[in-house]
Amino acid sequence: MGVTTNPPENGRSFAGVPVVTELSAFQADVAILGIPYGTTYDVESPVNESAGSPTAIRARTGPAMLYHHDFDIDRAVLAGDDTDVRLVDCGDVAGSPHPSDGAANRAMATDAVKSILWAGAVPIVFGGDDSVPIPFFAAFEGRGPFTVIQVDAHLDWRDEVHGSRYGYSSPMRRASEMDWITGMVQIGLRGTGSARPVDVAEARAWGSRLVTARDVRENGIEAALRHIPEGGVFLVTIDCDGIDPADFPGISSLAPGGISYPDMLDLIAGITAKGRIAGLDIVEFGCEHDPSSGLSATVCARMVMTAISSMISAGQFAKA
């Protein structure tokens, strides 16, 4: 039996692209997928502030974003020969926000992403909290090798917190244990979080390249791009708290500083110039904290459009 997802809420897909909820037999180049939950900690409220984020992001898009000229990239996303690039929206993985359902949620998420990979598409995932990258990365088992590129204010290297090894403080630690992930660049680190000195030391000992927000501010986004290997295959994970809250206020863990919106676009374009994006996720968008203008949701949508356009420009979807 194939994987089935829930259709986008209110029937509104990302940028008006076709909706596919039966994931057993479809073909696409890029597939949007909502994973609107995560693995929270039992000692905290089970309410997931990111549960409505896939719907909020979709609501800030429309077909014009694909076919009208985009001055951020100096072209339309789909133009000329590129109009045959196939984009679909695979809806949202069914799941529960309650912590006790974490294992079942992760299994459903991994199966949905695997189905997208079998269809030959690049999965672009909207979380969900920052535990979502764990089942997302797990779906790539048997492929690779991959370099993970993370944007985040926090290191996310805890082995466990409150007895849970699959929460939002642990995705990079879990990624480091996956044989198909052989490199890691962590960008935008700043302030304090769950990481202790031992966690930082262990991340560096594993080989992760740590690029602080200060590094980027003082030296430009090249401070991060220089650590990204030429010819690599990349899994990109964007925790929205890694972005400057002046550009992205829709987060629950506000911290001053961060990567600016223009630098985020340059980073995404720079990644595709270095190699191939195999998958991308955007997590920890707390849509309840977004102003009425929908600024943060718009930033998410714009980053995805830049990623799709940059992959197209790099020839990632060129037909033989």
Secondary structure, DSSP 8 states (H G I E B T S, - for coil): ---B-B--GGG--GGG--B--BTTS---SEEEEEE------TTS----TTTTHHHHHHHT--THHHHS-BTTTTB-SS-GGGGG--EEEEEE-----SGGGHHHHHHHHHHHHHHHHHTT-EEEEEESSTTTHHHHHHTTTTS--EEEEEE-SS----S-BTTBSSSTT-HHHHHHT-TTEEEEEEEEE-S--S--HHHHHHHHHHT-EEEEHHHHHHH-THHHHTTS-TT-EEEEEEEGGGB-TTT----SS--S--B-HHHHHHHHHHHHHHSEEEEEEEE---GGGS-TT-HHHHHHHHHHHHHHHHHHHTTTT---
